[in-house]
Amino acid sequence: SGAPLKGETPVNRAVEDFYKSCLNRLRPSTVGTYRHRVERFRRWADDQGIRHTEDINPASLAAFRVALVAGDKQSVARGQRRGARIPSGTKRHAATTNSYFTSTKIALNHWRKLGLCPALSRDAISDVLKPLPQGREQPDYLTPTDIDKLLHAALRHDAAVFAATREEHAGLRPVGTTRRYESIAGFTEFLLLTGCRRGEALGLRWSDVDLDAKDNEGRQVGEIRLRGEHTKT
């Protein structure tokens, strides 16, 4: 019923509604990435006094771009409230900055389609938040020595135990048998042997694995099928 009235939609509410819409169609890991990136825009908008989505325009987006490009990486602020971050003193990589641009553009276009950003067009969003140029880096493959070190580090991680827990003091289990961390060595080995991405591996089910599958020459080799919703290509 026409464009929304100026100042009708709080940015905070629009951001939360965007997350909810993503949960209905995207993997939780993807939504987590959007949440981390878009929070940077939300904090910036709050600092600038931009309270409503209708107040976002090309000029304010340009100011956000300048602030993001010039800003430092954020690191965890120890001793402060949970989630608090402070500048680390080192600049972001262009690829990281571009990932912030991408997530922010997705949120802005979501609001634009809902009529919540009447001052913005698709072209304006794309032009202002244009990706920074970045070189295409060649993959850095692990050597056998690197793989050996990685696996041994994972095994040391899995072997770490607490000195003594309440259950151990109470005699409910032997002292020094409570694992400090969740095991990662088997998962690390699986990633190395299959070449799966982490998200692809985490999304696998037993129904995706056929240990009896044969190759074209009839040899039993096993097979893993990756479902489309868990792959990027």
trRosetta pair geometry for C-beta under 8 A, 3 or more apart (Angstrom, degrees):
i j d omega theta_ij theta_ji phi_ij phi_ji
3 115 5.8 -160 -127 -171 55 106
3 118 4.5 51 -154 -95 132 138
4 8 4.4 -124 166 47 114 146
4 9 6.3 25 140 -20 163 109
4 54 6.1 -126 90 -77 108 125
4 115 5.6 130 -18 130 95 101
4 116 6.2 17 15 -110 146 50
4 118 7.0 -157 44 -33 77 116
5 8 4.6 108 65 -55 79 118
5 54 7.6 -57 110 -77 37 170
6 52 7.4 110 173 100 56 148
6 54 5.0 -170 -135 129 51 143
6 55 7.5 82 -165 -67 89 73
7 51 7.4 27 -136 87 84 105
7 52 4.6 178 -127 -7 44 168
7 54 6.0 -89 -33 57 31 129
7 55 7.1 48 -80 -45 66 103
8 52 6.7 107 41 -159 37 133
8 54 6.2 74 26 -22 80 137
9 13 6.5 -127 -172 75 73 113
9 14 5.3 69 155 -60 115 113
9 52 5.6 113 69 -160 55 87
9 53 4.6 -24 90 27 116 110
9 54 6.4 119 36 -23 92 92
9 111 7.8 166 116 -151 153 114
9 116 4.9 -44 46 -145 165 109
10 13 4.4 83 69 9 97 104
10 14 6.8 -167 92 -8 50 86
10 51 6.2 -48 -132 164 74 80
10 52 6.0 -62 -98 -99 33 67
10 53 7.9 51 107 -15 12 83
11 14 5.6 -58 -146 39 33 112
11 15 6.2 36 156 -24 68 104
11 42 6.2 162 141 -132 114 79
11 45 5.2 -149 -170 119 171 148
11 46 7.4 -147 76 -63 138 75
11 50 6.4 70 -45 119 147 86
11 51 6.2 -145 3 -180 103 28
11 52 6.3 -149 -36 -109 77 13
11 53 5.8 138 -92 -60 66 70
11 56 7.9 107 -97 -45 112 117
12 15 5.9 -54 -150 32 28 111
12 16 6.6 22 156 -13 63 106
12 42 6.9 89 -96 -157 59 121
13 16 5.9 -57 -149 39 33 108
13 17 6.2 32 154 -18 67 108
14 17 5.7 -56 -146 39 30 111
14 18 6.4 38 152 -26 64 104
14 53 4.9 80 -44 -51 167 131
14 111 5.6 31 -172 -103 129 123
14 116 6.0 149 -118 163 132 156
15 18 5.6 -52 -153 30 31 115
15 19 6.8 32 151 -18 63 101
15 38 6.1 164 -143 140 104 123
15 39 7.8 100 -174 -90 143 53
15 42 5.1 14 -80 -87 160 130
15 107 7.1 8 -117 -159 68 138
16 19 5.7 -49 -153 32 36 112
16 20 6.6 36 150 -19 65 104
17 20 5.6 -52 -149 35 36 113
17 21 6.4 37 152 -21 66 103
18 21 5.8 -55 -150 34 31 110
18 22 6.6 32 151 -20 64 106
18 34 7.7 -133 135 152 109 130
18 38 6.9 -141 97 -174 143 169
18 107 5.0 28 -158 -134 161 92
18 110 5.4 112 -123 94 101 151
18 111 7.2 -47 -76 -53 117 89
19 22 5.7 -57 -153 34 33 113
19 23 6.6 38 152 -28 66 102
19 31 6.4 90 -155 -169 77 107
19 34 7.1 171 -105 103 73 117
19 35 5.9 52 -111 -90 119 97
19 38 8.0 -157 -66 64 91 145
20 23 5.7 -48 -152 24 34 115
20 24 7.3 34 153 -21 60 101
21 24 6.1 -55 -164 26 36 112
21 25 7.5 -12 156 15 64 109
21 110 6.7 157 78 -162 151 137
22 25 6.7 -92 -157 52 35 84
22 26 4.9 -32 -180 30 81 126
22 30 7.3 -141 176 110 117 97
22 31 4.6 146 122 -110 122 97
22 34 5.9 -143 -122 54 170 158
23 26 7.1 -65 -94 52 18 82
23 28 7.5 30 -127 -98 80 67
23 31 5.6 46 -80 -104 66 159
26 30 4.4 -102 167 83 118 130
26 31 5.4 142 92 -53 116 87
26 34 7.9 68 96 -7 161 136
27 30 4.6 94 61 4 83 103
27 31 7.1 -152 94 -4 44 86
27 199 6.9 83 134 -166 162 124
27 203 7.5 -63 -125 -84 135 129
27 229 7.2 143 -60 157 103 91
27 230 7.3 97 -82 -108 142 62
28 31 5.5 -55 -146 39 35 112
28 32 6.2 42 153 -25 67 103
29 32 5.5 -50 -150 32 32 116
29 33 6.8 36 150 -20 62 100
29 199 5.4 -141 65 -112 163 116
29 202 7.8 108 -45 73 141 146
30 33 5.7 -51 -155 31 35 112
30 34 6.6 34 149 -15 66 102
31 34 5.6 -52 -150 37 36 112
31 35 6.2 41 150 -25 67 105
32 35 5.5 -51 -146 33 32 115
32 36 6.5 31 156 -18 64 103
33 36 6.0 -55 -151 35 31 108
33 37 6.4 19 157 -10 65 111
33 99 7.7 -82 179 175 112 118
33 103 6.8 -145 133 -90 84 133
34 37 6.0 -67 -147 44 29 104
34 38 5.6 15 166 -11 71 116
34 103 5.0 174 -127 -148 61 113
34 106 6.8 -81 -123 80 116 135
34 107 7.2 139 -171 -58 108 103
35 38 6.4 -57 -130 43 22 101
35 39 6.2 33 162 -31 59 107
36 39 6.1 -55 -154 23 23 115
36 40 7.7 28 149 -23 55 97
37 40 6.0 -50 -171 19 39 112
37 41 7.6 28 142 -8 65 100
37 99 6.3 -121 -101 133 136 84
37 100 4.9 -172 -153 -119 99 56
37 102 7.6 -30 169 70 163 75
37 103 3.4 89 96 59 143 155
37 104 6.6 -119 143 -41 104 74
38 41 5.4 -49 -160 35 51 111
38 42 6.3 53 143 -23 73 102
38 103 5.5 -119 -50 141 79 111
38 104 6.2 149 -106 -92 67 60
38 107 5.0 104 -117 -45 128 153
39 42 5.3 -51 -145 36 38 115
39 43 6.3 38 156 -19 68 102
40 43 6.1 -53 -149 35 28 108
40 44 6.5 28 153 -17 62 108
40 68 7.1 81 145 -110 129 109
40 74 8.0 -158 -103 -12 109 146
40 100 5.8 -42 65 -142 149 121
40 104 7.8 -75 74 -69 98 115
41 44 5.6 -56 -148 38 33 112
41 45 6.2 34 155 -21 67 106
41 64 6.5 31 -129 -159 84 142
41 100 7.7 153 -46 180 93 96
41 104 4.8 129 -57 -116 144 113
41 107 7.2 -180 60 65 152 146
42 45 5.8 -54 -147 35 30 111
42 46 6.4 30 154 -19 63 106
43 46 5.7 -55 -149 36 32 112
43 47 6.4 33 153 -19 65 105
44 47 5.7 -56 -150 36 32 111
44 48 6.3 20 156 -10 66 111
44 64 5.5 104 127 -125 149 94
44 67 6.1 145 -136 95 130 148
44 68 7.6 -50 -72 -61 157 90
45 48 5.9 -65 -147 44 30 105
45 50 4.1 -82 -164 71 85 112
45 51 7.8 158 149 -70 101 23
45 56 7.4 -39 -118 -86 125 106
45 60 7.9 57 -114 165 84 127
45 64 7.7 -8 -65 -91 74 125
46 49 7.8 46 -179 -66 29 22
46 50 7.5 -81 -60 56 24 70
46 51 7.8 67 -112 -94 58 60
48 60 7.1 139 131 -149 154 106
48 63 7.2 115 -116 114 151 137
50 55 5.1 -167 -148 99 84 123
50 56 6.3 76 -176 -76 137 74
50 60 6.1 101 -87 -162 145 149
51 55 6.9 61 48 18 59 146
52 55 5.0 97 68 -4 81 103
53 56 5.7 -38 -164 8 50 116
53 111 5.2 -131 -163 -175 145 145
53 116 4.3 13 104 152 146 103
53 117 5.3 -85 161 -73 99 79
54 116 6.8 -104 -61 178 70 56
54 117 6.9 -163 -100 -111 37 38
54 118 6.2 14 -137 21 84 97
54 119 7.2 103 -175 -6 53 103
55 60 7.2 69 135 -28 78 164
55 119 7.9 2 -172 13 13 142
56 60 5.5 -120 -142 77 55 135
56 61 6.7 68 -179 -54 93 91
56 108 7.2 -133 132 -127 150 106
56 117 5.4 -41 71 -130 111 108
56 119 6.6 -178 91 61 52 115
56 120 6.4 -15 111 -36 96 127
57 60 5.3 93 49 12 66 99
57 61 7.1 -126 101 -4 33 92
57 119 3.9 -57 -102 136 87 142
57 120 6.7 -161 -126 -61 39 79
58 61 5.6 -58 -146 39 33 113
58 62 6.2 38 155 -25 67 103
58 119 7.3 -129 -9 144 70 99
58 120 6.9 144 -56 -107 69 75
58 124 4.8 -96 -84 -171 110 119
58 127 7.9 -3 -136 77 118 109
58 128 5.5 -171 -150 -63 79 139
59 62 5.6 -50 -150 31 31 113
59 63 6.7 32 150 -18 62 102
60 63 5.5 -50 -152 34 37 113
60 64 6.5 42 148 -21 65 101
61 64 5.4 -50 -150 33 36 114
61 65 6.5 42 150 -23 66 101
61 108 7.8 45 -104 -112 128 158
61 120 7.5 91 -34 -106 141 120
61 124 7.5 122 42 146 152 94
61 125 7.0 -129 -139 -119 165 57
61 128 4.4 69 115 128 121 154
61 129 6.5 -80 174 -46 116 95
62 65 5.6 -48 -151 31 34 115
62 66 6.6 35 151 -19 64 102
62 128 5.3 -103 -72 -148 70 113
63 66 5.7 -51 -150 34 34 112
63 67 6.4 32 153 -17 65 107
64 67 5.8 -58 -148 39 32 110
64 68 6.1 28 156 -19 67 109
64 104 7.7 -175 137 -174 141 159
65 68 5.9 -59 -146 37 28 108
65 69 6.2 22 160 -15 65 110
65 101 7.6 43 -115 -102 91 106
65 128 6.1 -152 -32 161 140 84
65 129 6.1 -157 -87 -100 114 61
66 69 6.1 -59 -145 39 26 106
66 70 6.1 11 162 -7 63 116
67 70 6.1 -66 -141 46 24 102
67 71 5.9 34 159 -38 63 112
68 71 5.8 -51 -141 22 26 117
68 97 6.1 131 142 -146 103 96
68 100 5.9 -162 -163 107 139 146
68 101 7.6 154 111 -64 156 80
69 97 6.1 64 -102 -153 61 147
69 132 7.0 138 -116 -74 110 131
71 87 7.0 -128 -173 -110 84 111
71 92 7.1 29 90 -8 79 116
72 87 4.0 79 62 -161 126 101
72 88 5.5 -157 148 48 116 67
72 89 5.8 32 -152 -43 154 9
72 90 6.1 102 -158 59 100 32
72 91 6.1 -84 -119 -90 61 40
72 92 7.2 146 -173 -30 27 77
73 87 7.3 109 72 -157 44 58
73 88 4.3 -24 83 32 95 128
73 90 5.3 -6 18 77 117 84
73 91 7.1 88 -23 145 84 9
73 92 5.3 136 -74 -77 75 72
73 96 7.7 13 -103 116 94 161
74 85 4.0 39 172 157 115 133
74 86 6.9 141 -152 67 73 20
74 87 6.5 -55 -101 -96 57 38
74 88 6.5 161 -138 -22 6 96
75 85 6.4 153 72 -156 25 86
75 86 6.2 -33 63 65 78 72
75 87 7.7 27 18 141 86 15
75 88 4.1 97 -21 -84 113 103
76 84 7.5 84 -164 81 57 61
76 85 6.2 -56 -101 -106 32 73
77 80 4.2 -8 118 32 115 131
77 84 4.1 -58 50 113 125 101
77 85 5.7 -170 -18 -112 94 14
77 86 4.5 96 -83 -17 102 103
80 84 4.0 -67 109 66 123 154
81 84 4.9 100 63 -33 74 118
92 96 4.5 -121 -176 82 106 123
92 97 5.0 125 109 -53 130 90
93 96 4.7 93 59 3 82 103
93 97 7.2 -152 92 -3 43 85
93 134 7.8 67 161 -126 86 132
94 97 5.6 -55 -148 38 35 112
94 98 6.2 37 154 -21 68 107
94 132 4.3 -127 -152 98 103 125
94 133 7.0 -47 -168 84 155 39
94 134 4.0 -177 98 -84 132 111
95 98 5.7 -54 -148 37 30 113
95 99 6.6 35 152 -24 63 101
95 134 5.5 121 -61 -159 75 169
96 99 5.7 -51 -153 29 34 112
96 100 7.0 36 148 -18 63 99
97 100 5.7 -52 -159 31 37 112
97 101 6.6 39 145 -19 66 103
97 132 5.6 34 88 6 127 134
98 101 5.3 -48 -150 34 39 116
98 102 6.3 43 151 -24 68 101
98 131 4.4 37 -128 -140 113 98
98 132 5.7 -122 -63 33 97 84
98 134 6.9 -94 -20 -12 142 136
99 102 5.6 -46 -145 32 35 114
99 103 6.5 31 158 -13 65 104
100 103 6.2 -58 -148 39 29 105
100 104 6.1 26 157 -16 65 113
101 104 5.9 -65 -147 41 26 109
101 105 6.1 27 157 -22 66 108
101 129 4.4 163 -156 176 100 104
101 130 7.7 -52 -171 78 151 12
101 131 6.0 -180 77 -92 151 63
102 105 5.9 -56 -148 34 27 110
102 106 6.6 28 154 -20 62 104
102 131 7.7 22 -56 -84 90 105
103 106 5.7 -52 -152 31 33 113
103 107 6.6 30 152 -15 65 104
104 107 5.8 -55 -152 38 34 109
104 108 6.2 32 153 -18 68 108
104 129 6.3 -153 86 -130 115 156
105 108 5.7 -55 -142 40 32 110
105 109 6.1 28 160 -16 67 107
105 125 5.5 126 -137 156 86 113
105 126 6.9 71 -142 -88 134 56
105 129 5.3 -163 -69 87 105 146
106 109 6.1 -57 -145 39 26 106
106 110 6.4 34 151 -25 61 105
107 110 5.5 -53 -152 31 32 116
107 111 6.6 25 154 -13 65 104
108 111 5.8 -56 -151 39 33 107
108 112 6.1 38 150 -26 67 106
108 117 6.3 10 -166 -18 79 171
108 120 6.4 -81 174 139 113 164
108 125 5.1 172 109 -127 135 135
109 112 5.2 -46 -140 33 37 117
109 113 6.4 40 159 -21 65 101
109 122 6.3 51 -118 -114 105 84
109 125 6.2 -170 -64 88 84 168
110 113 6.2 -56 -155 32 26 109
110 114 6.9 15 150 -9 60 110
111 114 5.6 -65 -153 43 36 108
111 116 4.0 -82 -175 69 91 119
111 117 4.8 78 115 -18 108 109
112 115 7.7 48 179 -67 32 19
112 116 7.1 -92 -71 53 23 72
112 117 4.7 -53 -86 57 69 112
112 120 5.5 -97 -97 92 116 108
112 121 7.5 115 -155 -133 141 20
112 122 6.8 162 116 -69 159 67
112 125 7.1 -104 -39 -35 149 142
115 118 6.8 19 -171 -71 66 85
117 120 4.2 -13 141 32 117 117
120 124 5.2 -143 -153 79 66 127
120 125 5.6 59 -180 -55 119 96
121 124 4.5 98 50 2 78 103
121 125 7.1 -144 89 -4 42 84
122 125 5.9 -56 -153 35 31 110
122 126 6.3 26 154 -14 66 111
123 126 5.7 -60 -146 42 32 110
123 127 5.9 29 158 -20 69 110
124 127 5.9 -55 -140 38 27 108
124 128 6.2 18 165 -13 64 111
125 128 6.4 -62 -143 39 23 102
125 129 6.2 -18 173 22 62 113
126 129 6.9 -77 -135 58 19 82
126 130 7.0 56 157 -80 58 72
127 130 6.2 -15 -166 -47 30 106
131 134 7.6 -73 156 2 109 104
137 140 8.0 -33 154 -28 110 94
142 146 4.1 -136 -161 93 87 128
142 147 5.1 108 136 -58 127 81
142 150 7.0 -30 -148 -13 148 142
142 192 7.8 -60 60 -127 147 105
143 146 4.7 101 48 4 71 102
143 147 7.1 -135 95 -4 39 86
144 147 5.6 -53 -147 36 33 113
144 148 6.3 37 154 -22 65 104
145 148 5.6 -52 -150 33 32 114
145 149 6.5 30 153 -17 64 104
146 149 5.8 -56 -151 37 32 110
146 150 6.2 33 152 -22 66 107
147 150 5.6 -53 -146 35 31 113
147 151 6.3 27 158 -16 65 106
147 192 6.2 110 -141 -147 112 143
148 151 6.1 -57 -148 38 27 106
148 152 6.3 22 157 -14 63 110
149 152 5.9 -59 -145 41 29 108
149 153 6.2 32 155 -22 65 107
150 153 5.7 -56 -149 34 28 112
150 154 6.5 29 152 -19 63 105
150 188 6.6 -160 146 174 103 133
150 192 7.7 148 95 -74 136 136
151 154 5.6 -52 -149 34 34 112
151 155 6.4 35 151 -19 65 104
151 185 6.7 73 -159 -149 70 93
151 188 6.5 172 -105 112 63 126
151 189 6.5 59 -117 -80 110 89
151 192 7.7 -52 -69 -7 104 161
152 155 5.5 -50 -147 35 35 114
152 156 6.5 38 152 -19 65 102
153 156 5.7 -51 -149 35 33 111
153 157 6.4 40 149 -23 63 104
154 157 5.4 -50 -151 33 33 117
154 158 6.5 30 152 -17 65 105
154 184 5.3 -117 -152 96 102 93
154 185 4.0 139 131 -97 111 70
154 188 4.5 -120 -94 21 162 157
154 189 7.8 -160 85 -36 157 80
155 158 5.7 -54 -147 37 33 109
155 159 6.2 29 155 -20 66 110
155 185 5.1 62 -77 -99 60 141
156 159 5.7 -59 -143 38 31 110
156 160 7.0 51 154 -43 62 90
157 160 6.2 -40 -164 0 31 114
157 181 5.8 -52 167 67 87 150
157 184 6.0 -17 99 41 136 114
157 185 7.4 167 61 -53 99 87
158 179 7.3 -29 -174 -145 58 122
158 181 6.9 -103 -104 78 39 103
158 183 4.7 44 -126 -125 114 76
158 184 6.5 -151 -66 34 98 65
158 185 5.0 -63 -21 -15 143 112
160 179 7.2 80 82 -161 62 64
160 180 4.2 -53 118 36 101 128
160 181 6.0 48 63 8 115 103
161 176 5.3 84 113 -170 145 60
161 177 6.6 -41 -144 -111 143 6
161 178 5.8 117 -162 69 91 52
161 179 5.9 -64 -103 -103 72 33
161 180 5.8 -172 -120 -26 15 90
162 165 5.2 70 93 -54 145 93
162 168 7.8 -173 92 2 110 141
162 176 7.8 -152 78 -117 55 39
162 178 4.8 -19 32 82 110 111
162 180 5.6 139 -51 -83 68 85
163 176 7.3 -23 -157 -91 30 77
164 168 4.9 -132 -158 87 72 132
164 169 5.9 82 160 -56 114 88
164 175 5.5 -21 -109 -144 92 100
164 176 7.3 -32 -80 -54 64 60
165 168 4.7 97 51 7 72 102
165 169 7.0 -134 97 -3 38 87
165 173 8.0 9 61 61 115 114
165 178 4.7 31 -13 6 137 164
166 169 5.7 -53 -146 38 32 111
166 170 6.2 26 155 -15 65 110
167 170 5.7 -62 -148 42 29 108
167 172 4.2 -77 -172 63 84 122
167 173 5.3 25 132 21 112 105
167 178 7.1 123 57 -72 117 133
168 171 7.7 52 180 -67 31 20
168 172 7.1 -86 -72 52 26 75
168 173 5.7 -60 -89 74 68 80
168 174 7.0 -9 -130 118 97 23
168 175 4.6 104 -179 -101 126 59
168 176 7.4 109 -136 -8 153 40
168 177 7.3 154 -95 36 117 84
168 178 6.5 -111 -39 -17 120 119
173 177 5.6 -118 150 67 110 125
173 178 7.0 106 95 -59 138 90
174 177 4.8 74 74 -16 90 132
179 182 7.7 97 126 -86 130 26
179 183 7.4 -43 -170 -54 156 81
181 184 7.4 -35 133 -11 120 104
183 186 6.4 35 139 15 115 101
183 187 7.7 136 120 -1 76 100
184 187 5.3 -66 -159 48 56 111
184 188 5.6 61 144 -30 84 105
185 188 5.6 -55 -146 35 30 113
185 189 6.4 29 156 -18 65 105
186 189 5.7 -54 -149 36 31 111
186 190 6.4 35 152 -22 64 104
187 190 5.5 -51 -149 32 34 115
187 191 6.6 34 153 -19 65 102
187 201 7.0 122 -161 139 90 140
188 191 5.9 -54 -153 34 32 110
188 192 6.5 29 152 -17 64 107
189 192 5.7 -57 -149 38 33 112
189 193 6.1 23 159 -14 68 112
190 193 6.1 -63 -143 42 27 104
190 194 5.9 -2 169 3 66 118
190 196 7.3 -20 138 36 90 123
190 201 6.1 126 117 -146 120 134
191 194 6.6 -71 -134 49 21 92
191 195 7.7 90 178 -81 54 8
191 196 5.9 -102 -123 63 63 84
191 198 6.7 -5 -107 -86 135 64
191 201 5.9 -72 -84 -45 84 159
194 201 7.2 134 70 -92 140 108
194 224 6.4 3 -141 28 132 156
196 200 4.4 -137 -171 89 99 117
196 201 4.3 121 112 -59 138 92
196 204 7.7 -35 -144 -42 163 126
196 224 7.6 -66 -67 120 125 152
196 226 7.4 168 -122 -87 103 124
197 200 4.4 93 56 5 83 107
197 201 7.0 -155 88 -7 42 86
197 231 7.8 132 30 -126 125 63
197 232 7.3 54 -6 -3 165 111
198 201 5.9 -59 -151 37 29 109
198 202 6.3 25 155 -17 66 109
199 202 5.7 -55 -143 38 32 110
199 203 6.3 25 159 -16 64 111
199 230 6.5 -168 135 -169 89 81
200 203 6.0 -66 -151 39 27 107
200 204 7.1 47 150 -46 61 92
200 226 5.5 -19 -158 -131 117 123
200 230 5.2 117 -120 142 59 104
200 231 5.9 42 -100 -90 113 71
201 204 5.9 -34 -160 -5 37 117
203 227 7.1 -114 135 48 122 105
203 229 7.7 -154 -174 97 151 84
203 230 3.6 -161 90 -123 158 140
204 208 5.0 -122 -153 64 79 140
204 209 6.9 60 176 -44 119 102
204 224 6.9 -35 -126 -160 133 114
204 226 7.8 -62 -89 -106 89 66
204 230 7.7 168 -58 136 53 167
205 208 5.2 106 56 -4 67 100
205 209 7.9 -146 100 -1 44 89
206 209 5.7 -65 -155 38 44 108
208 224 6.1 36 138 -163 95 69
208 225 4.8 -133 -159 63 78 80
208 226 7.2 63 -167 -85 133 30
208 227 6.7 -96 -102 -28 126 95
209 222 7.5 -11 -172 -171 84 99
209 223 7.5 163 -154 87 44 53
209 224 5.6 -13 -104 -106 72 74
209 225 7.9 -147 -67 21 31 75
210 213 4.2 81 107 -40 113 106
210 222 6.8 168 95 -155 58 54
210 223 4.7 -2 60 57 101 96
210 224 7.9 -169 27 -75 68 32
210 225 7.5 46 -2 -15 104 102
211 222 4.9 -19 -138 -112 46 100
212 220 6.2 -52 -154 -140 48 110
212 222 7.5 53 -6 -94 15 58
213 220 7.4 121 78 -150 36 61
213 221 6.4 -54 96 66 83 74
213 222 5.6 78 47 -151 94 15
213 223 3.5 -8 48 -3 165 113
214 217 8.0 -126 166 72 98 47
214 218 5.3 -10 175 -151 137 32
214 219 6.1 146 -154 69 84 30
214 220 5.5 -50 -94 -89 78 46
214 221 6.6 99 -140 14 31 84
215 218 7.3 -48 68 19 64 18
215 219 5.2 -5 35 56 104 87
215 221 4.8 47 -37 -1 101 139
226 230 6.1 -126 -172 82 86 105
226 231 5.1 80 144 -58 125 123
227 230 5.2 68 69 17 84 105
227 231 7.4 -180 88 -9 39 97
228 231 6.1 -75 -143 39 33 102
